[in-house]
């Protein structure tokens, strides 16, 4: 109706004449014109995804999904050429068996730029003793916890936090990913002085906002949620404790602020199976 031409509609105009020539084969042997159209489509995907996108190969349009090994290799080679043309790196995320072969998902992400990178802010919320700071210490510093709070000390800034094991302020740490999806953070300890180095090597940086779970620090948690403008809320629930304390309050706060929430269940290794099952049932409700 608008009169504008959508290049994807005419990418394979003869598909109706030849059923075998389907969009799932669009990357196998594209002509020069089709390559340019695919390039434009990829540029739009990258722009819409703020510097990255997930490209699925082997999905058919009106025919069974999947490609054989030869067609999949040809499609990957074409996609690598497309990614290189838009200054992106390509990495395989996952593949799975489909009706007629393999369906693969590839991550296409802009190469690191000194001038800019993609940032995602994640507020870490949940009741006290859910393991929020411990998980962040493991993720951002690459060290496993020793069961006595070693990992969380990487994030604590105050003496009383180290002594009590409880966050009372708004903490921050970052996790950097390069253009192939690899983790930039080194396994040894780092501090805010290394943030510049991590950011310079990263295409995407996740900023974790570590918030207090204790009821007495609720004002501090509200300040962290409103002042740091998170993109997502990571609601952490201890499998052994379940939905208790400030869990519902933190969830309500996130929903009230319009922050999307996802749930992480921790401490499943120390939780009896029946208690874990009950906790998961409560989550579903």
Secondary structure by P-SEA (a helix, b strand, c coil): cccccccccccccccccccccccccccccccaaaaaaaaaaaaaaaaaacccbbbbcccccccbbbbcaaaaaaaaaaaaaaaaaabbbbbbccccccccbbbbbbbbbccccccbbbbbbbbbbbccccaaaaaaaaaaccccccccccccccccccaaaaaacccccbbbbbbbbccccccccccccccccaaaaaaaaccbbbbbbbbbccccaaaaaaaaaccccccccbbbbccccccccaaaaaaaaaaaabbbbbbbbcccccccaaaaaaaaaaaac
